Structure formats: C-alpha cells, structure tokens
Amino acid sequence: MRTFPKVPMKNSLPIILILVLVLLLATTAAFAAPSDQSEVRAAVQHIFDQLKSGEYEALYDALPASARTRISRERLVAGLQRTRNLYQLQRIEVGTVSVSGNLAVVDTTMFAHIAKPFDGDGKLVVQQYLIREDGKWKVATGDTETINHFLKSNPSFARRFPIKKPRAFVNQDGKWIEIPLGQRR
C-alpha cells in the first residue's frame, strides 16, 4: 500500500480553500441554470393551464409591466373570451429552454381542437419569450415592442435566439399540414 507524505496543515489550507471555492462555483453554476430553466418551464405550463381553463383575468398578471401599460385587463379578457368558441386547448409540449439573465426563450408546441373555420385538430409551434420581473417570469410572446427592447439591450442573446415566426398546422388524414398564418383557409 502506497503512503503519501504528510503535508503540514499550514501549507495545505490555501489549497483546501481554493478547492472548496472551485467546488462551490462549479456547483452554483451547475444548479443555477436548471433552476432557472425549471422556473421558466413551470411558468409556461402555468400560463398555458390558465389559458386552457379560461382564467383570463389571472393571465393579465402574467404580462410584463410594459405590456400591461398598453392593454387593460378588461380589454385582454374580452379579447380572449371572443376566441373561446374557436378552439379548445388540449396540451402543450415545452421544448428547449434558454435563459440569459432576466430573459428566456422557450420552444413550445400547443395542441388544440379547432372548431372554426374547420373542425379538426391543430397545433401551433411558437417560440415563447419570457422576462423576469420582480422575481417572476412574465410572458412577452406577442408583445413585439417589449421583446425587441430586451433583445436590443441583450445583443448576444438576440444573435443566439432570433425571433422565429410561429407556424400553424392542421391534421389531415393523420398528417400535419402547415397552413399560412393570418390568412383564412
């Protein structure tokens, strides 16, 4: 059995402190990202669940402050209520989550049964942007002004995660067929 020479404790203290600091930094870095990602995932799922269950008033609080200054709670609720008979949300798949400081982008696919203009299943593939305000993740998707402001102030994040256009699909004969958004079929 090999034995190692004893090192006086006085000389090894700086080495031990450095190792502890390196270990602490590595552990902090490893756990920070998954925690942020988990929080973002949970926020996206919670917001989807509120939308699915018709909790439109509560959704207003999930908007960033800049968006709330441009639309009233009543106007948001009325707009969402008008779309209630057009589709029935079924589920969401939350894909890749990327976080940089107070900005996050999430790839999502939302599935719904669409009643109008046709009766069938559809899905929307959309990139969700979230902004952390007051320690909570707020959804900024659809709020181009807010998203552009944050992307301009975070150019490296903007280069890595440019805004992607949403894509819509309908299920016809077991195949997902892309349909153009903003136009009636």
Secondary structure, DSSP 4 states (H G I P E B T S, - for coil): --------HHHHHHHHHHHHHHHHHHHHHHHHHHHHHHHHHHHHHHHHHHHHTT-HHHHHTTS-HHHHTTS-HHHHHHHHHHTTTTEEEEEEEEEEEEEETTEEEEEEEEEEEE-SSSSEEEEEEEEEEEEEETTEEEE-TT-HHHHHHHHHH-HHHHHHS-----EEEEEETTEEEEE-TTS--
